[in-house]
Amino acid sequence: MTDAADLRRRTADLLASHPPTRRSPPPLAEGPSGPPLLSATDRLDFLRARFDAGLAWVHFPVGLGGLDAPRALQAVVDAELAAAGAPDNDPGRIGIGLGMAAPTLLRYGTEEQKQRFLRPLWTGEEVWCQLFSEPGAGSDLAALATRAVRDDGAGDWVVDGQKVWTSSAHLARWAILVARTDPTVPKHRGLTYFVCDMTDPGVEVRPLRQITGEAEFNEVFLTGVKIPDTHRLGDVGDGWQVARTTLMNERVAIGGARMPCEGGMIGVAAAAWRDHPALRTHDLHQRLLKHWVDAEVARLTGERLRQQLSPALHSVRAGGAPTGQPGPEGSGMKLAFARLAQQISGWEVEFRGEDGLTYDDWTLRRPEGVDFTGREAGYRYLRAKGNSIEGGTSEVLLNIVAERVLGLPPEPRTDKDVAWKDLPR
């Protein structure tokens, strides 16, 4: 039985065999303080060793980066490695792979797919993106029009269509893709889920400039892209169920990320309050206190949700019902995250006055990730506007919470049982 003591021992063994402060040729530059920096080779070597030791996702199966341990024990490993100054795998850059692709591969992937994709996904050697949203579907993912047609002779699928709002597509090697394989059945039933190689011919990535001036999002055009059937996740026509696994995990990843008390944007706002006493007013103080309490409630709720997921995950591996996957509660977490991010960033801009309106650089850039705490207040305010759209719009999430958490009557959906080809365009 793997417990906290066993994980500490395993972590100590990893650090002893792969000390994170060792040098390797060529000579490394000294940092401004602390131990010498790791070379890229050393960092990757350490991350691979961590995965192979089962300390990447301790709740994953043995051989796939885990030890079949309770999910809550991941915090033990993370704390030991952080204290030792060990490198991480840059979750800001590979968040889609970690939070969305990995749990979907674990649930629906074949053994060959898990062995091929999970290790380089976790180490960051291969970046993933998500080809779900489309210009003509809006918030209704099931209305997507991208087609995948089976080439029985070659054993491939040929995909044509357009995707939009694709984070990190300009960096990605792989994409999780949902496409329509049967237009003669209702829209939720004719979808199939694939892994798409973003380097294949026919994949074109174009930047989408955002209100921040950056282009972290993209639109992706797929023209005659060939995907082998071995890169299909789940059964043909079962793409909606597979996609729901991805979406529920996405909402937990966005809204329920583990962080310390006063972490994230509320920490930045609280620091600004402490550092600028001349800007304080009673009204701003009261509002900051409310945001602080709301952020702490959301943080603790996220921790409880992660603990609830831990024991149920094992029943899924054993062939049980899909109780090990995040449920509709994750939608509530993501909804709260979006509201808080917008409220806190708005408070910070107001508190800082004229300085809150400054912005460092509005030139077009294609960043590798989103930095909500390392940039200025103006960036946070603008970027937070997208939080209520990405990962499921707040309007859709409100419906999910109302119907699946509160048990309220569903809204009428006249197109639900209509064949996709007969829907009005």
Secondary structure as UniProt FT lines:
FT   HELIX           4..17
FT   TURN            20..21
FT   HELIX           40..52
FT   TURN            53..54
FT   TURN            58..59
FT   TURN            63..65
FT   HELIX           71..73
FT   HELIX           74..83
FT   TURN            84..85
FT   HELIX           91..96
FT   HELIX           97..101
FT   HELIX           102..108
FT   HELIX           111..123
FT   STRAND          128..131
FT   TURN            135..139
FT   HELIX           141..143
FT   STRAND          147..151
FT   TURN            152..155
FT   STRAND          156..163
FT   TURN            167..171
FT   STRAND          174..180
FT   TURN            183..184
FT   TURN            187..189
FT   STRAND          191..197
FT   TURN            198..199
FT   TURN            201..202
FT   STRAND          203..208
FT   TURN            211..212
FT   STRAND          217..228
FT   HELIX           229..231
FT   STRAND          232..233
FT   TURN            236..237
FT   HELIX           239..255
FT   TURN            261..262
FT   HELIX           265..275
FT   HELIX           277..279
FT   HELIX           282..317
FT   TURN            318..319
FT   HELIX           322..324
FT   HELIX           329..352
FT   HELIX           353..357
FT   HELIX           377..383
FT   HELIX           384..388
FT   TURN            389..391
FT   HELIX           394..400
FT   HELIX           401..405
FT   TURN            414..417
FT   HELIX           420..422
//
